[in-house]
């Protein structure tokens, strides 16, 4: 049997279901998922291995017009996804008519690599509406293979995966066969905490937050973790902590439960909050948090 290996990069507007799709394809919850836009900030790899293939899926931030330095860096991750893809997945949802960045859209329709266009969230629409949308996107992106899916319900995911295998080039594995992702353990600690902040805080708070895990000590029967929640202003610090520490306690409790499931081990999580003024517009801080080289 020949061995196939390659990068399958997922792009699209915010909130179309890219992270849900990657988690469904990989079979693990690697990307955090919330109802808020810009949940994904980094480019996250999820690796699916078999004796005959290695598929490296890449979840990317939703495409937006950047308003500050952090968002510029997020769009750089999307640009990189065009450069190293062997297969490009362009994800749209019912009701959507265009990509929010025309330059990216032109790259898709003029792509020299295979493009799979996935029409997601079809479970909320009638058969007639779905057929109209399929026709619309086939006309809009004529160089693509169009599939209708529900990433949340895992509908038609297996057919998409088989198409990906068909399109992948032959070649050796890029990563060890037992590797699931390119990210270290601390990255997933940070993301689980940030997910809870996105779920429980409103307005600008979740977008002003960055997490840094200062200590990750794995013992035989427990993992001891110490993480800091960074905000941009003193007023945000008070909101994160909440009345008598109630808000941060809820975040810590929920994140710890998720981390115990993720690592399959008991977790002790110690959280505290620091002010790191204007970190989203500071090149030095963005490099520190992995948003810039």
C-alpha positions as CSV (number, residue, x, y, z in Angstrom):
1,X,0.0,0.0,0.0
2,X,1.2,3.5,-0.7
3,X,1.4,6.0,2.1
4,X,-0.3,9.4,1.9
5,X,0.5,12.5,4.0
6,X,-0.3,16.1,3.8
7,X,-1.8,19.3,5.3
8,X,-5.5,20.0,5.2
9,X,-6.1,23.6,6.2
10,X,-9.6,24.8,7.2
11,X,-10.5,28.5,6.5
12,X,-13.7,30.5,6.6
13,X,-15.5,33.4,8.3
14,X,-15.9,33.5,12.1
15,X,-18.4,31.1,13.7
16,X,-19.0,28.9,10.7
17,X,-18.0,25.8,12.6
18,X,-14.3,25.3,11.7
19,X,-13.2,24.2,15.2
20,X,-16.2,21.9,15.5
21,X,-15.2,20.3,12.2
22,X,-11.6,19.8,13.1
23,X,-12.6,18.2,16.4
24,X,-15.0,15.9,14.6
25,X,-12.3,14.9,12.0
26,X,-9.6,14.4,14.6
27,X,-11.9,12.7,17.2
28,X,-10.5,14.9,20.1
29,X,-11.5,18.3,21.4
30,X,-8.4,20.2,20.5
31,X,-10.0,23.5,19.4
32,X,-12.1,25.4,21.9
33,X,-15.7,26.2,20.8
34,X,-18.0,29.0,21.9
35,X,-20.8,31.1,20.3
36,X,-18.5,34.2,20.2
37,X,-16.6,35.2,17.1
38,X,-12.8,35.1,17.1
39,X,-12.7,32.1,19.6
40,X,-9.8,30.6,17.7
41,X,-6.7,32.9,17.9
42,X,-3.9,30.5,16.9
43,X,-3.4,28.0,14.1
44,X,-3.9,24.6,15.7
45,X,-2.9,21.2,14.1
46,X,-4.8,18.0,14.7
47,X,-3.1,14.9,13.3
48,X,-5.0,11.7,12.2
49,X,-2.7,8.7,11.8
50,X,-3.2,5.3,10.2
51,X,-0.8,2.7,8.7
52,X,-1.4,4.2,5.3
53,X,-1.9,7.9,5.9
54,X,-1.2,10.9,8.1
55,X,-3.7,13.7,7.7
56,X,-2.6,17.0,9.4
57,X,-5.7,19.2,9.9
58,X,-5.2,22.9,10.6
59,X,-7.8,25.0,12.3
60,X,-7.4,28.7,11.7
61,X,-8.9,32.0,13.1
62,X,-12.0,33.2,11.4
63,X,-11.3,35.7,8.6
64,X,-11.9,39.3,9.7
65,X,-10.6,42.8,8.9
66,X,-8.0,43.4,11.6
67,X,-8.6,46.3,14.0
68,X,-5.4,45.9,16.1
69,X,-2.0,44.1,16.2
70,X,-3.3,40.8,17.7
71,X,-5.9,40.5,14.9
72,X,-3.2,41.2,12.3
73,X,-1.2,38.3,13.7
74,X,-4.3,36.1,13.6
75,X,-4.7,36.9,9.9
76,X,-1.0,36.0,9.3
77,X,-1.9,32.5,10.5
78,X,-4.6,32.3,7.8
79,X,-2.1,33.5,5.2
80,X,0.3,30.7,6.2
81,X,-2.5,28.2,5.8
82,X,-2.7,29.0,2.1
83,X,1.0,28.5,1.7
84,X,1.5,25.0,3.0
85,X,-1.9,23.4,2.2
86,X,-2.1,20.2,0.2
87,X,-5.9,20.4,0.4
88,X,-7.8,23.5,1.3
89,X,-11.2,23.3,3.1
90,X,-13.3,26.4,2.7
91,X,-16.2,26.3,5.1
92,X,-19.4,28.3,4.8
93,X,-22.8,28.1,6.5
94,X,-26.4,28.5,5.4
95,X,-27.2,32.2,4.8
96,X,-23.7,33.2,4.1
97,X,-22.9,34.7,0.7
98,X,-19.2,35.8,0.7
99,X,-15.9,35.7,2.5
100,X,-15.3,38.9,4.6
101,X,-11.9,39.4,2.9
102,X,-12.0,39.6,-0.9
103,X,-8.2,39.0,-1.3
104,X,-8.5,35.6,0.5
105,X,-11.6,34.7,-1.6
106,X,-9.6,35.4,-4.8
107,X,-6.9,33.1,-3.5
108,X,-9.5,30.3,-3.0
109,X,-11.1,30.5,-6.5
110,X,-7.7,30.7,-8.2
111,X,-6.1,28.0,-6.0
112,X,-3.8,25.5,-7.7
113,X,-4.4,23.0,-4.9
114,X,-7.7,21.0,-4.4
115,X,-10.5,22.9,-2.7
116,X,-13.3,21.2,-0.7
117,X,-16.2,23.6,0.0
118,X,-18.2,22.5,3.0
119,X,-21.7,23.9,3.5
120,X,-22.3,23.6,7.2
121,X,-25.3,23.8,9.6
122,X,-27.7,22.3,7.0
123,X,-29.7,20.8,9.8
124,X,-31.4,24.2,10.4
125,X,-32.7,24.5,6.8
126,X,-35.1,22.8,4.3
127,X,-34.0,20.5,1.5
128,X,-35.0,23.2,-1.1
129,X,-32.9,25.9,0.7
130,X,-29.9,23.5,0.9
131,X,-30.1,22.7,-2.9
132,X,-30.2,26.4,-3.7
133,X,-27.2,27.1,-1.6
134,X,-25.2,24.1,-3.1
135,X,-26.0,25.5,-6.6
136,X,-25.0,29.0,-5.5
137,X,-21.6,27.9,-4.2
138,X,-20.8,25.6,-7.1
139,X,-21.2,28.6,-9.3
140,X,-19.3,30.9,-6.9
141,X,-16.3,28.5,-6.4
142,X,-16.3,26.3,-9.6
143,X,-12.9,24.8,-8.7
144,X,-14.2,23.2,-5.5
145,X,-15.7,19.8,-4.5
146,X,-18.9,20.8,-2.6
147,X,-20.3,18.8,0.3
148,X,-23.2,19.5,2.7
149,X,-22.4,18.7,6.3
150,X,-23.4,19.2,9.9
151,X,-20.1,19.4,11.8
152,X,-22.0,19.4,15.2
153,X,-24.0,16.2,14.3
154,X,-21.0,14.7,12.4
155,X,-23.3,14.3,9.3
156,X,-21.4,13.4,6.1
157,X,-18.0,13.9,7.8
158,X,-16.9,10.4,6.9
159,X,-17.5,11.1,3.1
160,X,-15.5,14.3,3.4
161,X,-12.7,12.4,5.1
162,X,-12.6,9.8,2.3
163,X,-12.4,12.6,-0.3
164,X,-9.5,14.2,1.6
165,X,-7.6,10.9,1.5
166,X,-8.3,10.6,-2.2
167,X,-6.8,14.1,-2.8
168,X,-3.8,13.8,-0.5
169,X,-0.4,13.4,-2.2
170,X,1.8,10.3,-1.6
171,X,4.6,10.7,0.8
172,X,6.1,9.9,4.3
173,X,4.7,11.1,7.6
174,X,5.6,14.5,8.8
175,X,5.2,13.8,12.5
176,X,5.6,10.7,14.7
177,X,2.6,8.3,14.3
178,X,1.6,8.6,17.9
179,X,1.5,12.5,17.9
180,X,-2.0,14.1,18.0
181,X,-1.1,17.8,17.7
182,X,1.8,20.2,17.4
183,X,0.9,22.2,20.5
184,X,2.4,21.5,24.0
185,X,0.3,20.7,27.1
186,X,0.4,24.2,28.5
187,X,-1.2,25.5,25.3
188,X,-4.3,23.4,25.9
189,X,-4.4,24.5,29.6
190,X,-4.5,28.1,28.4
191,X,-7.2,27.4,25.8
192,X,-9.5,25.6,28.3
193,X,-9.3,28.5,30.7
194,X,-9.9,31.0,27.9
195,X,-12.9,29.0,26.7
196,X,-14.5,29.5,30.1
197,X,-13.8,33.2,30.0
198,X,-15.4,33.5,26.6
199,X,-18.5,31.6,27.9
200,X,-19.0,33.6,31.1
201,X,-17.9,37.2,30.4
202,X,-19.4,39.8,28.1
203,X,-18.4,42.6,25.8
204,X,-14.7,43.3,25.5
205,X,-13.5,41.2,28.5
206,X,-12.9,37.9,26.6
207,X,-11.0,39.6,23.8
208,X,-8.8,41.5,26.3
209,X,-7.7,38.3,28.0
210,X,-4.6,36.2,27.5
211,X,-3.6,33.1,29.5
212,X,-0.1,32.1,30.5
213,X,0.6,28.9,32.3
214,X,3.6,29.5,34.6
215,X,3.9,26.0,36.1
216,X,2.8,22.6,34.9
217,X,4.0,19.8,37.2
218,X,2.9,16.3,36.5
219,X,3.1,13.8,39.3
220,X,2.1,10.2,39.4
221,X,-1.5,10.8,40.4
222,X,-2.1,14.5,39.9
223,X,-1.1,17.5,37.6
224,X,-0.4,20.7,39.5
225,X,-1.0,23.8,37.3
226,X,-0.5,27.5,38.0
227,X,-1.9,29.9,35.4
228,X,-2.2,33.7,35.1
229,X,-5.1,35.4,33.4
230,X,-3.8,38.6,31.9
231,X,-6.1,41.6,31.2
232,X,-5.4,45.1,29.8
233,X,-6.9,47.3,32.5
234,X,-7.4,47.3,36.3
235,X,-11.2,47.5,35.9
236,X,-11.1,44.3,33.9
237,X,-9.2,42.6,36.7
238,X,-12.0,43.3,39.1
239,X,-14.6,41.9,36.7
240,X,-12.6,38.7,36.1
241,X,-12.3,38.1,39.9
242,X,-15.9,39.0,40.7
243,X,-17.6,39.6,44.0
244,X,-15.5,37.8,46.7
245,X,-13.7,35.8,44.0
246,X,-16.9,34.1,42.8
247,X,-16.4,34.6,39.1
248,X,-12.8,33.4,38.9
249,X,-13.7,30.5,41.1
250,X,-16.3,29.4,38.6
251,X,-13.8,29.6,35.7
252,X,-11.3,27.6,37.7
253,X,-13.7,24.9,38.6
254,X,-15.1,24.4,35.1
255,X,-11.6,24.6,33.5
256,X,-10.2,22.0,36.0
257,X,-13.0,19.5,35.2
258,X,-12.3,19.9,31.4
259,X,-8.6,19.5,32.0
260,X,-9.1,16.3,34.0
261,X,-11.1,14.8,31.1
262,X,-8.5,16.0,28.6
263,X,-5.4,14.7,30.5
264,X,-7.4,11.7,32.0
265,X,-5.9,12.6,35.4
266,X,-6.7,14.6,38.6
267,X,-5.8,18.3,38.2
268,X,-5.1,21.0,40.7
269,X,-5.5,24.4,39.1
270,X,-4.4,27.7,40.7
271,X,-5.5,30.8,38.9
272,X,-4.7,34.5,39.5
273,X,-5.1,37.7,37.5
274,X,-2.5,40.3,36.4
275,X,-2.8,43.5,34.4
276,X,-0.6,43.6,31.2
277,X,-1.5,47.0,29.7
278,X,-2.3,47.0,26.0
279,X,-0.7,43.6,25.3
280,X,-2.9,43.2,22.2
281,X,-1.0,46.1,20.5
282,X,2.5,45.3,21.8
283,X,4.8,43.4,19.5
284,X,7.0,42.2,22.3
285,X,4.0,40.8,24.2
286,X,2.5,39.2,21.0
287,X,5.8,37.4,20.4
288,X,5.8,36.2,24.0
289,X,2.4,34.7,23.6
290,X,3.2,33.0,20.3
291,X,1.3,35.3,17.9
292,X,4.5,36.5,16.2
293,X,7.8,34.9,15.3
